[in-house]
Amino acid sequence: MRRRRTLPRVIGLTGSIGMGKSTAAAMLREAGLPVFDADAAVHRMMAAGGAAVAPIEAAFPGAVSDGAVNRRALGDVVFADADALRRLERIVHPLVGRAERAFLRRAARERRRAVVRDVPLLFETGGEKRCDWTVVVSAPAHIQAARVLARPGVTRELLDSVRAKQMADAEKRKRADTVVPTGAGRRLTRDRLRAMLRRRRHKGVKRDA
């Protein structure tokens, strides 16, 4: 009889803008865990030949140029229009879900014990329900602001607008199984992630202190 493959345990990694999620994801990759990057998947879908290009052009005429979605032009349309944003989400979310399921099937074939779902809006979209445990990266607000404002073209108004659309950091920390600090240097962040992985290998642990 053919043995059924077991899906790997899923770690949900999230955090607000500028909190160091990409750095934490890279560290988990270094630790040997496959990472599904939802943002990267969206970028691929919106690039030339991507699965989201045609439906986005149909829903938002003029948002595609040279065969790829012009993310800035699309953002100008949806950022301040809740209905337009929901239309975009109805296009993108099923495609991301399909890519994620393919990722999990591949991890099962490779007999991976655990994988990471790197999702910026994990709690906002109810994505924590598809995770075995959740990890939130967090830093003090002044460090978060300094990181984001150092990015090209980012203003205080844009940062405030993004923050307003995301769940408060305090609420994310409350909901998470593990909170990893990212404001005191990369070494501490790496040490906390490694400690979390060691603890999670033991059964019966529900939440880190």
TORPA-4810 file (N, C-alpha, C, O; in nm, 3 decimals):
<nodes>
NODE_1_0.085_-0.119_0.000_0.000_0.000_0.000_0.088_0.124_0.000_0.187_0.131_0.073_M
NODE_2_0.052_0.221_-0.082_0.130_0.344_-0.092_0.114_0.427_0.035_0.003_0.452_0.081_R
NODE_3_0.227_0.469_0.091_0.222_0.546_0.214_0.180_0.690_0.188_0.230_0.754_0.096_R
NODE_4_0.089_0.739_0.268_0.040_0.876_0.251_0.143_0.975_0.305_0.199_0.956_0.413_R
NODE_5_0.168_1.079_0.228_0.261_1.181_0.272_0.195_1.269_0.378_0.077_1.303_0.367_R
NODE_6_0.272_1.305_0.480_0.223_1.392_0.586_0.269_1.534_0.558_0.386_1.558_0.530_T
NODE_7_0.175_1.628_0.566_0.212_1.767_0.545_0.301_1.815_0.659_0.284_1.772_0.773_L
NODE_8_0.395_1.903_0.630_0.482_1.955_0.736_0.407_2.049_0.829_0.303_2.103_0.794_P
NODE_9_0.462_2.068_0.947_0.409_2.170_1.037_0.435_2.307_0.976_0.536_2.329_0.910_R
NODE_10_0.343_2.398_1.000_0.350_2.530_0.936_0.371_2.638_1.043_0.291_2.653_1.135_V
NODE_11_0.479_2.713_1.028_0.509_2.828_1.112_0.462_2.953_1.038_0.509_2.979_0.927_I
NODE_12_0.372_3.029_1.096_0.327_3.154_1.036_0.412_3.269_1.086_0.412_3.299_1.206_G
NODE_13_0.484_3.333_0.996_0.571_3.445_1.031_0.508_3.575_0.983_0.472_3.588_0.866_L
NODE_14_0.495_3.672_1.073_0.435_3.799_1.034_0.493_3.911_1.118_0.572_3.889_1.209_T
NODE_15_0.451_4.032_1.084_0.498_4.151_1.154_0.462_4.274_1.072_0.450_4.266_0.949_G
NODE_16_0.445_4.385_1.137_0.408_4.508_1.069_0.525_4.561_0.987_0.638_4.514_0.998_S
NODE_17_0.496_4.661_0.904_0.597_4.721_0.818_0.718_4.768_0.901_0.702_4.830_1.006_I
NODE_18_0.837_4.737_0.852_0.959_4.783_0.917_0.998_4.709_1.042_1.088_4.753_1.114_G
NODE_19_0.934_4.597_1.070_0.963_4.523_1.193_1.073_4.417_1.177_1.115_4.356_1.276_M
NODE_20_1.119_4.394_1.054_1.229_4.300_1.036_1.187_4.160_0.994_1.260_4.064_1.017_G
NODE_21_1.069_4.149_0.934_1.019_4.018_0.894_1.106_3.953_0.788_1.133_3.833_0.795_K
NODE_22_1.152_4.030_0.691_1.235_3.974_0.584_1.366_3.920_0.641_1.416_3.816_0.598_S
NODE_23_1.423_3.993_0.738_1.546_3.945_0.802_1.522_3.815_0.876_1.602_3.722_0.868_T
NODE_24_1.411_3.808_0.949_1.378_3.685_1.022_1.355_3.569_0.926_1.397_3.457_0.954_A
NODE_25_1.287_3.594_0.814_1.264_3.489_0.716_1.396_3.436_0.661_1.413_3.316_0.643_A
NODE_26_1.489_3.527_0.634_1.620_3.485_0.583_1.693_3.398_0.687_1.760_3.302_0.651_A
NODE_27_1.679_3.433_0.812_1.743_3.354_0.918_1.682_3.215_0.928_1.753_3.117_0.951_M
NODE_28_1.551_3.206_0.911_1.487_3.075_0.915_1.527_2.991_0.794_1.541_2.869_0.805_L
NODE_29_1.547_3.054_0.679_1.600_2.981_0.563_1.739_2.927_0.595_1.770_2.812_0.564_R
NODE_30_1.820_3.011_0.657_1.956_2.968_0.694_1.951_2.849_0.789_2.041_2.765_0.789_E
NODE_31_1.846_2.841_0.870_1.829_2.729_0.963_1.776_2.604_0.893_1.759_2.500_0.956_A
NODE_32_1.750_2.614_0.762_1.711_2.498_0.684_1.562_2.483_0.660_1.519_2.379_0.610_G
NODE_33_1.482_2.583_0.693_1.338_2.573_0.673_1.298_2.637_0.540_1.338_2.750_0.512_L
NODE_34_1.221_2.566_0.459_1.167_2.629_0.338_1.071_2.741_0.376_0.995_2.728_0.472_P
NODE_35_1.074_2.851_0.303_0.990_2.967_0.333_0.904_3.001_0.212_0.953_3.018_0.101_V
NODE_36_0.773_3.009_0.236_0.683_3.059_0.133_0.663_3.208_0.158_0.603_3.246_0.259_F
NODE_37_0.713_3.291_0.067_0.706_3.437_0.080_0.587_3.486_-0.001_0.591_3.488_-0.124_D
NODE_38_0.480_3.525_0.068_0.357_3.567_-0.001_0.380_3.690_-0.086_0.328_3.699_-0.197_A
NODE_39_0.458_3.786_-0.037_0.486_3.906_-0.115_0.561_3.873_-0.243_0.530_3.925_-0.350_D
NODE_40_0.661_3.785_-0.231_0.739_3.746_-0.350_0.650_3.674_-0.451_0.666_3.691_-0.572_A
NODE_41_0.555_3.593_-0.401_0.463_3.524_-0.491_0.378_3.625_-0.568_0.353_3.607_-0.687_A
NODE_42_0.333_3.730_-0.500_0.253_3.833_-0.567_0.336_3.905_-0.672_0.287_3.934_-0.781_V
NODE_43_0.460_3.935_-0.639_0.548_4.001_-0.736_0.562_3.916_-0.863_0.556_3.968_-0.974_H
NODE_44_0.581_3.785_-0.845_0.594_3.697_-0.962_0.466_3.696_-1.044_0.471_3.696_-1.167_R
NODE_45_0.352_3.696_-0.977_0.224_3.692_-1.049_0.198_3.820_-1.127_0.127_3.818_-1.228_M
NODE_46_0.255_3.930_-1.080_0.233_4.058_-1.147_0.341_4.091_-1.249_0.329_4.190_-1.321_M
NODE_47_0.445_4.009_-1.255_0.550_4.030_-1.354_0.502_3.982_-1.491_0.399_3.916_-1.501_A
NODE_48_0.576_4.015_-1.594_0.540_3.974_-1.729_0.518_3.823_-1.735_0.603_3.746_-1.691_A
NODE_49_0.405_3.783_-1.790_0.372_3.642_-1.799_0.308_3.585_-1.674_0.273_3.467_-1.671_G
NODE_50_0.292_3.666_-1.570_0.237_3.618_-1.444_0.086_3.596_-1.452_0.017_3.655_-1.535_G
NODE_51_0.037_3.511_-1.364_-0.104_3.471_-1.369_-0.200_3.583_-1.334_-0.317_3.577_-1.370_A
NODE_52_-0.151_3.687_-1.265_-0.241_3.795_-1.224_-0.249_3.908_-1.326_-0.335_3.996_-1.313_A
NODE_53_-0.163_3.907_-1.426_-0.155_4.022_-1.518_-0.286_4.043_-1.594_-0.342_4.153_-1.593_V
NODE_54_-0.334_3.939_-1.659_-0.456_3.953_-1.741_-0.578_3.991_-1.659_-0.648_4.084_-1.697_A
NODE_55_-0.607_3.923_-1.547_-0.725_3.962_-1.470_-0.714_4.102_-1.410_-0.815_4.170_-1.394_P
NODE_56_-0.593_4.145_-1.376_-0.578_4.281_-1.323_-0.601_4.384_-1.432_-0.662_4.488_-1.408_I
NODE_57_-0.552_4.358_-1.553_-0.577_4.449_-1.664_-0.726_4.459_-1.694_-0.776_4.567_-1.726_E
NODE_58_-0.797_4.347_-1.684_-0.941_4.348_-1.708_-1.015_4.428_-1.601_-1.111_4.498_-1.632_A
NODE_59_-0.971_4.416_-1.477_-1.039_4.483_-1.367_-0.996_4.628_-1.350_-1.073_4.712_-1.303_A
NODE_60_-0.871_4.658_-1.390_-0.816_4.792_-1.372_-0.745_4.835_-1.501_-0.622_4.833_-1.508_F
NODE_61_-0.821_4.872_-1.601_-0.762_4.909_-1.730_-0.655_5.017_-1.714_-0.674_5.117_-1.644_P
NODE_62_-0.541_4.993_-1.779_-0.431_5.087_-1.771_-0.328_5.055_-1.664_-0.225_5.122_-1.655_G
NODE_63_-0.356_4.952_-1.582_-0.263_4.917_-1.475_-0.148_4.828_-1.524_-0.056_4.799_-1.448_A
NODE_64_-0.155_4.785_-1.650_-0.052_4.698_-1.706_0.023_4.773_-1.816_-0.038_4.836_-1.903_V
NODE_65_0.155_4.765_-1.810_0.236_4.824_-1.917_0.352_4.730_-1.946_0.412_4.673_-1.854_S
NODE_66_0.384_4.715_-2.074_0.492_4.625_-2.118_0.471_4.483_-2.066_0.567_4.413_-2.035_D
NODE_67_0.346_4.441_-2.057_0.315_4.303_-2.020_0.320_4.273_-1.872_0.299_4.159_-1.832_G
NODE_68_0.347_4.374_-1.790_0.354_4.353_-1.645_0.268_4.456_-1.574_0.240_4.563_-1.629_A
NODE_69_0.226_4.423_-1.452_0.147_4.518_-1.374_0.236_4.630_-1.325_0.342_4.606_-1.267_V
NODE_70_0.194_4.753_-1.349_0.263_4.869_-1.295_0.213_4.886_-1.151_0.106_4.942_-1.128_N
NODE_71_0.291_4.838_-1.056_0.247_4.833_-0.917_0.219_4.972_-0.860_0.131_4.989_-0.776_R
NODE_72_0.295_5.070_-0.905_0.272_5.206_-0.855_0.137_5.259_-0.906_0.060_5.318_-0.830_R
NODE_73_0.111_5.239_-1.034_-0.016_5.285_-1.090_-0.132_5.212_-1.025_-0.234_5.273_-0.994_A
NODE_74_-0.117_5.081_-1.005_-0.223_5.005_-0.940_-0.243_5.052_-0.796_-0.356_5.066_-0.750_L
NODE_75_-0.132_5.078_-0.727_-0.143_5.126_-0.589_-0.215_5.258_-0.579_-0.290_5.281_-0.484_G
NODE_76_-0.192_5.346_-0.678_-0.262_5.475_-0.678_-0.413_5.457_-0.686_-0.489_5.538_-0.634_D
NODE_77_-0.456_5.349_-0.753_-0.599_5.324_-0.769_-0.659_5.262_-0.643_-0.765_5.304_-0.596_V
NODE_78_-0.592_5.161_-0.587_-0.654_5.081_-0.481_-0.625_5.130_-0.340_-0.699_5.098_-0.247_V
NODE_79_-0.518_5.208_-0.323_-0.475_5.241_-0.188_-0.581_5.321_-0.112_-0.600_5.299_0.007_F
NODE_80_-0.648_5.412_-0.181_-0.747_5.496_-0.113_-0.891_5.456_-0.145_-0.984_5.529_-0.112_A
NODE_81_-0.909_5.341_-0.208_-1.043_5.297_-0.250_-1.067_5.156_-0.198_-1.013_5.060_-0.254_D
NODE_82_-1.146_5.144_-0.093_-1.167_5.013_-0.029_-1.231_4.913_-0.124_-1.196_4.795_-0.121_A
NODE_83_-1.324_4.958_-0.207_-1.389_4.866_-0.300_-1.290_4.815_-0.404_-1.290_4.697_-0.438_D
NODE_84_-1.205_4.904_-0.454_-1.103_4.864_-0.552_-1.005_4.766_-0.489_-0.963_4.669_-0.552_A
NODE_85_-0.969_4.791_-0.364_-0.878_4.700_-0.296_-0.939_4.562_-0.282_-0.870_4.462_-0.301_L
NODE_86_-1.067_4.556_-0.249_-1.133_4.425_-0.236_-1.137_4.353_-0.371_-1.122_4.231_-0.376_R
NODE_87_-1.158_4.427_-0.479_-1.156_4.364_-0.613_-1.019_4.305_-0.641_-1.007_4.195_-0.694_R
NODE_88_-0.916_4.379_-0.607_-0.780_4.329_-0.628_-0.755_4.204_-0.543_-0.696_4.107_-0.591_L
NODE_89_-0.799_4.207_-0.418_-0.779_4.091_-0.330_-0.850_3.968_-0.383_-0.799_3.856_-0.368_E
NODE_90_-0.969_3.986_-0.444_-1.041_3.871_-0.499_-0.966_3.809_-0.617_-0.986_3.691_-0.648_R
NODE_91_-0.882_3.887_-0.681_-0.798_3.833_-0.789_-0.673_3.766_-0.733_-0.638_3.654_-0.772_I
NODE_92_-0.607_3.835_-0.642_-0.474_3.793_-0.598_-0.478_3.679_-0.495_-0.400_3.585_-0.505_V
NODE_93_-0.568_3.688_-0.398_-0.566_3.591_-0.288_-0.582_3.445_-0.334_-0.509_3.359_-0.286_H
NODE_94_-0.676_3.414_-0.426_-0.684_3.275_-0.471_-0.557_3.228_-0.542_-0.519_3.111_-0.529_P
NODE_95_-0.491_3.317_-0.615_-0.368_3.279_-0.683_-0.256_3.252_-0.583_-0.178_3.158_-0.600_L
NODE_96_-0.248_3.334_-0.480_-0.149_3.310_-0.375_-0.178_3.179_-0.303_-0.087_3.102_-0.273_V
NODE_97_-0.306_3.153_-0.276_-0.344_3.027_-0.212_-0.303_2.906_-0.295_-0.258_2.805_-0.240_G
NODE_98_-0.320_2.916_-0.426_-0.281_2.806_-0.514_-0.130_2.783_-0.508_-0.084_2.669_-0.501_R
NODE_99_-0.053_2.893_-0.511_0.092_2.881_-0.504_0.136_2.823_-0.370_0.231_2.745_-0.363_A
NODE_100_0.067_2.862_-0.265_0.102_2.811_-0.132_0.074_2.661_-0.121_0.154_2.588_-0.063_E
NODE_101_-0.037_2.617_-0.175_-0.068_2.473_-0.170_0.035_2.392_-0.249_0.072_2.282_-0.208_R
NODE_102_0.080_2.446_-0.360_0.185_2.378_-0.437_0.314_2.371_-0.356_0.383_2.269_-0.357_A
NODE_103_0.346_2.478_-0.285_0.464_2.481_-0.198_0.455_2.374_-0.090_0.552_2.304_-0.063_F
NODE_104_0.338_2.361_-0.028_0.321_2.262_0.079_0.329_2.120_0.025_0.385_2.031_0.090_L
NODE_105_0.272_2.097_-0.094_0.282_1.963_-0.154_0.427_1.928_-0.183_0.471_1.815_-0.161_R
NODE_106_0.501_2.025_-0.233_0.642_2.001_-0.262_0.719_1.970_-0.133_0.803_1.880_-0.129_R
NODE_107_0.690_2.046_-0.027_0.756_2.020_0.101_0.722_1.882_0.154_0.807_1.816_0.214_A
NODE_108_0.597_1.837_0.134_0.557_1.703_0.177_0.633_1.596_0.100_0.679_1.497_0.157_A
NODE_109_0.646_1.617_-0.032_0.722_1.520_-0.113_0.867_1.510_-0.066_0.927_1.403_-0.069_R
NODE_110_0.921_1.624_-0.023_1.060_1.627_0.025_1.071_1.585_0.171_1.180_1.584_0.228_E
NODE_111_0.955_1.548_0.231_0.948_1.503_0.370_1.006_1.605_0.468_1.078_1.571_0.561_R
NODE_112_0.972_1.732_0.444_1.013_1.838_0.535_0.928_1.831_0.662_0.807_1.809_0.656_R
NODE_113_0.991_1.850_0.776_0.918_1.846_0.902_0.844_1.976_0.930_0.738_1.975_0.992_R
NODE_114_0.900_2.088_0.883_0.838_2.218_0.909_0.870_2.314_0.796_0.975_2.304_0.732_A
NODE_115_0.779_2.408_0.773_0.798_2.513_0.673_0.750_2.645_0.734_0.688_2.647_0.840_V
NODE_116_0.781_2.754_0.665_0.743_2.887_0.712_0.652_2.953_0.609_0.682_2.952_0.490_V
NODE_117_0.541_3.009_0.656_0.457_3.096_0.574_0.487_3.239_0.614_0.453_3.282_0.724_R
NODE_118_0.550_3.313_0.525_0.587_3.453_0.550_0.476_3.540_0.491_0.469_3.561_0.370_D
NODE_119_0.387_3.591_0.578_0.267_3.661_0.533_0.253_3.793_0.610_0.235_3.791_0.731_V
NODE_120_0.262_3.908_0.542_0.253_4.036_0.613_0.122_4.055_0.689_0.123_4.105_0.802_P
NODE_121_0.009_4.016_0.630_-0.123_4.038_0.692_-0.180_3.906_0.743_-0.297_3.875_0.717_L
NODE_122_-0.101_3.831_0.812_-0.143_3.697_0.857_-0.268_3.703_0.944_-0.367_3.635_0.916_L
NODE_123_-0.264_3.784_1.050_-0.378_3.793_1.141_-0.494_3.870_1.079_-0.611_3.838_1.102_F
NODE_124_-0.462_3.972_0.999_-0.567_4.053_0.939_-0.655_3.971_0.845_-0.773_4.001_0.828_E
NODE_125_-0.598_3.867_0.783_-0.673_3.785_0.687_-0.717_3.651_0.745_-0.772_3.568_0.673_T
NODE_126_-0.694_3.628_0.873_-0.730_3.500_0.935_-0.638_3.386_0.896_-0.672_3.270_0.916_G
NODE_127_-0.520_3.419_0.842_-0.428_3.315_0.795_-0.366_3.232_0.906_-0.310_3.125_0.880_G
NODE_128_-0.375_3.281_1.031_-0.318_3.204_1.141_-0.390_3.071_1.160_-0.336_2.979_1.221_E
NODE_129_-0.514_3.060_1.106_-0.588_2.935_1.119_-0.524_2.822_1.039_-0.552_2.704_1.065_K
NODE_130_-0.440_2.856_0.944_-0.372_2.754_0.862_-0.228_2.733_0.907_-0.146_2.681_0.832_R
NODE_131_-0.200_2.773_1.030_-0.065_2.756_1.085_-0.071_2.672_1.212_-0.171_2.672_1.284_C
NODE_132_0.038_2.601_1.239_0.048_2.526_1.364_0.091_2.615_1.479_0.053_2.592_1.594_D
NODE_133_0.169_2.717_1.449_0.197_2.822_1.546_0.241_2.948_1.473_0.277_2.943_1.355_W
NODE_134_0.238_3.059_1.544_0.264_3.188_1.480_0.378_3.261_1.548_0.396_3.252_1.670_T
NODE_135_0.454_3.332_1.468_0.568_3.411_1.516_0.552_3.554_1.468_0.533_3.578_1.348_V
NODE_136_0.558_3.648_1.559_0.552_3.790_1.526_0.687_3.854_1.556_0.741_3.837_1.666_V
NODE_137_0.742_3.926_1.459_0.863_4.005_1.482_0.820_4.145_1.522_0.724_4.199_1.467_V
NODE_138_0.890_4.204_1.618_0.847_4.332_1.674_0.968_4.414_1.717_1.069_4.360_1.764_S
NODE_139_0.956_4.545_1.699_1.059_4.639_1.741_0.989_4.763_1.794_0.873_4.786_1.762_A
NODE_140_1.057_4.844_1.875_0.997_4.969_1.923_0.955_5.058_1.807_1.014_5.054_1.699_P
NODE_141_0.851_5.139_1.831_0.793_5.220_1.724_0.894_5.315_1.662_0.889_5.340_1.541_A
NODE_142_0.986_5.370_1.741_1.082_5.465_1.684_1.181_5.395_1.591_1.227_5.454_1.493_H
NODE_143_1.215_5.270_1.622_1.303_5.194_1.533_1.230_5.157_1.405_1.285_5.167_1.296_I
NODE_144_1.105_5.114_1.420_1.023_5.084_1.303_1.016_5.205_1.210_1.038_5.193_1.090_Q
NODE_145_0.985_5.322_1.266_0.972_5.443_1.185_1.103_5.477_1.115_1.104_5.513_0.998_A
NODE_146_1.214_5.467_1.187_1.344_5.500_1.128_1.376_5.408_1.011_1.427_5.453_0.908_A
NODE_147_1.346_5.280_1.025_1.372_5.185_0.916_1.289_5.219_0.792_1.341_5.222_0.680_R
NODE_148_1.160_5.244_0.814_1.071_5.265_0.700_1.100_5.399_0.632_1.102_5.407_0.509_V
NODE_149_1.123_5.503_0.710_1.147_5.635_0.653_1.281_5.644_0.580_1.303_5.737_0.503_L
NODE_150_1.370_5.547_0.605_1.497_5.543_0.533_1.482_5.486_0.392_1.574_5.495_0.311_A
NODE_151_1.365_5.428_0.363_1.342_5.372_0.230_1.314_5.485_0.130_1.252_5.585_0.165_R
NODE_152_1.360_5.468_0.006_1.339_5.575_-0.094_1.190_5.606_-0.115_1.109_5.515_-0.132_P
NODE_153_1.157_5.734_-0.112_1.021_5.778_-0.145_0.919_5.763_-0.035_0.802_5.795_-0.057_G
NODE_154_0.958_5.716_0.082_0.861_5.695_0.191_0.854_5.821_0.277_0.957_5.872_0.323_V
NODE_155_0.734_5.870_0.298_0.710_5.986_0.382_0.643_5.944_0.512_0.596_5.831_0.525_T
NODE_156_0.639_6.036_0.607_0.570_6.009_0.733_0.421_5.982_0.708_0.361_5.897_0.774_R
NODE_157_0.362_6.056_0.613_0.220_6.037_0.582_0.194_5.897_0.529_0.096_5.833_0.565_E
NODE_158_0.283_5.849_0.442_0.267_5.714_0.387_0.282_5.610_0.497_0.205_5.515_0.503_L
NODE_159_0.381_5.628_0.584_0.400_5.534_0.695_0.275_5.530_0.783_0.228_5.423_0.821_L
NODE_160_0.222_5.648_0.816_0.103_5.652_0.901_-0.016_5.584_0.833_-0.095_5.517_0.898_D
NODE_161_-0.026_5.601_0.702_-0.137_5.539_0.629_-0.125_5.387_0.629_-0.224_5.317_0.646_S
NODE_162_-0.003_5.337_0.610_0.018_5.192_0.612_-0.011_5.137_0.750_-0.077_5.034_0.764_V
NODE_163_0.039_5.204_0.853_0.015_5.159_0.990_-0.135_5.151_1.020_-0.181_5.059_1.088_R
NODE_164_-0.211_5.248_0.969_-0.355_5.251_0.995_-0.427_5.132_0.934_-0.533_5.093_0.982_A
NODE_165_-0.370_5.074_0.828_-0.433_4.960_0.761_-0.388_4.826_0.820_-0.444_4.722_0.787_K
NODE_166_-0.288_4.829_0.906_-0.238_4.705_0.966_-0.285_4.694_1.110_-0.310_4.794_1.177_Q
NODE_167_-0.298_4.571_1.156_-0.331_4.548_1.296_-0.221_4.605_1.384_-0.103_4.598_1.349_M
NODE_168_-0.258_4.662_1.497_-0.160_4.721_1.587_-0.058_4.616_1.632_-0.092_4.500_1.654_A
NODE_169_0.066_4.660_1.645_0.172_4.569_1.686_0.140_4.503_1.821_0.166_4.384_1.840_D
NODE_170_0.084_4.580_1.913_0.051_4.523_2.044_-0.050_4.409_2.032_-0.039_4.309_2.103_A
NODE_171_-0.147_4.423_1.942_-0.246_4.318_1.923_-0.182_4.195_1.858_-0.215_4.082_1.894_E
NODE_172_-0.092_4.216_1.764_-0.023_4.103_1.702_0.059_4.027_1.806_0.060_3.904_1.807_K
NODE_173_0.128_4.100_1.891_0.208_4.033_1.995_0.119_3.952_2.087_0.156_3.843_2.130_R
NODE_174_0.001_4.004_2.117_-0.092_3.933_2.206_-0.141_3.804_2.142_-0.159_3.703_2.211_K
NODE_175_-0.163_3.806_2.012_-0.217_3.689_1.944_-0.112_3.583_1.912_-0.145_3.466_1.895_R
NODE_176_0.013_3.624_1.903_0.118_3.533_1.856_0.153_3.428_1.960_0.140_3.450_2.080_A
NODE_177_0.198_3.312_1.912_0.252_3.210_2.000_0.394_3.246_2.044_0.435_3.215_2.156_D
NODE_178_0.469_3.312_1.956_0.606_3.353_1.985_0.626_3.496_1.936_0.586_3.530_1.825_T
NODE_179_0.689_3.579_2.019_0.727_3.714_1.981_0.879_3.721_1.976_0.947_3.687_2.073_V
NODE_180_0.931_3.766_1.862_1.075_3.774_1.843_1.114_3.921_1.831_1.068_3.989_1.739_V
NODE_181_1.199_3.973_1.921_1.240_4.112_1.912_1.344_4.131_1.801_1.432_4.048_1.782_P
NODE_182_1.331_4.242_1.730_1.425_4.270_1.621_1.492_4.406_1.635_1.563_4.451_1.545_T
NODE_183_1.470_4.471_1.749_1.523_4.606_1.765_1.655_4.613_1.840_1.707_4.722_1.862_G
NODE_184_1.709_4.499_1.882_1.832_4.500_1.962_1.947_4.428_1.893_2.039_4.379_1.959_A
NODE_185_1.941_4.421_1.761_2.051_4.360_1.687_2.017_4.224_1.630_1.933_4.151_1.683_G
NODE_186_2.086_4.191_1.521_2.059_4.066_1.450_2.092_3.943_1.534_2.026_3.840_1.522_R
NODE_187_2.192_3.953_1.618_2.233_3.836_1.697_2.121_3.792_1.790_2.092_3.673_1.801_R
NODE_188_2.059_3.889_1.860_1.950_3.853_1.950_1.832_3.795_1.873_1.769_3.698_1.917_L
NODE_189_1.802_3.854_1.757_1.692_3.801_1.676_1.720_3.657_1.637_1.632_3.571_1.650_T
NODE_190_1.841_3.629_1.589_1.877_3.492_1.549_1.870_3.397_1.667_1.820_3.285_1.654_R
NODE_191_1.920_3.440_1.783_1.918_3.355_1.902_1.775_3.322_1.943_1.746_3.209_1.982_D
NODE_192_1.684_3.421_1.936_1.546_3.396_1.975_1.477_3.301_1.877_1.397_3.216_1.918_R
NODE_193_1.506_3.315_1.748_1.447_3.224_1.651_1.497_3.081_1.672_1.418_2.987_1.665_L
NODE_194_1.625_3.066_1.696_1.680_2.933_1.721_1.620_2.871_1.846_1.587_2.753_1.849_R
NODE_195_1.606_2.952_1.952_1.546_2.902_2.076_1.402_2.859_2.052_1.357_2.758_2.106_A
NODE_196_1.330_2.937_1.972_1.192_2.902_1.941_1.185_2.768_1.869_1.100_2.685_1.901_M
NODE_197_1.274_2.746_1.773_1.273_2.620_1.699_1.307_2.502_1.791_1.249_2.394_1.777_L
NODE_198_1.399_2.523_1.883_1.432_2.415_1.977_1.313_2.382_2.065_1.283_2.265_2.087_R
NODE_199_1.245_2.485_2.117_1.130_2.460_2.205_1.019_2.390_2.131_0.951_2.303_2.186_R
NODE_200_0.999_2.427_2.006_0.887_2.372_1.931_0.907_2.226_1.892_0.813_2.160_1.848_R
NODE_201_1.027_2.177_1.908_1.048_2.034_1.881_0.991_1.946_1.992_0.974_1.826_1.974_R
NODE_202_0.963_2.008_2.106_0.909_1.933_2.220_0.756_1.942_2.217_0.701_2.051_2.201_H
NODE_203_0.692_1.832_2.231_0.545_1.830_2.229_0.489_1.897_2.354_0.551_1.900_2.460_K
NODE_204_0.369_1.949_2.336_0.298_2.003_2.451_0.323_2.149_2.477_0.258_2.208_2.564_G
NODE_205_0.417_2.213_2.404_0.443_2.354_2.425_0.345_2.432_2.340_0.343_2.418_2.218_V
NODE_206_0.263_2.515_2.404_0.161_2.590_2.328_0.205_2.733_2.303_0.181_2.785_2.194_K
NODE_207_0.267_2.796_2.399_0.299_2.939_2.383_0.428_2.970_2.453_0.452_2.924_2.565_R
NODE_208_0.514_3.050_2.387_0.639_3.091_2.449_0.613_3.207_2.545_0.524_3.289_2.522_D
NODE_209_0.691_3.213_2.649_0.677_3.323_2.746_0.732_3.451_2.688_0.729_3.555_2.754_A
</nodes>
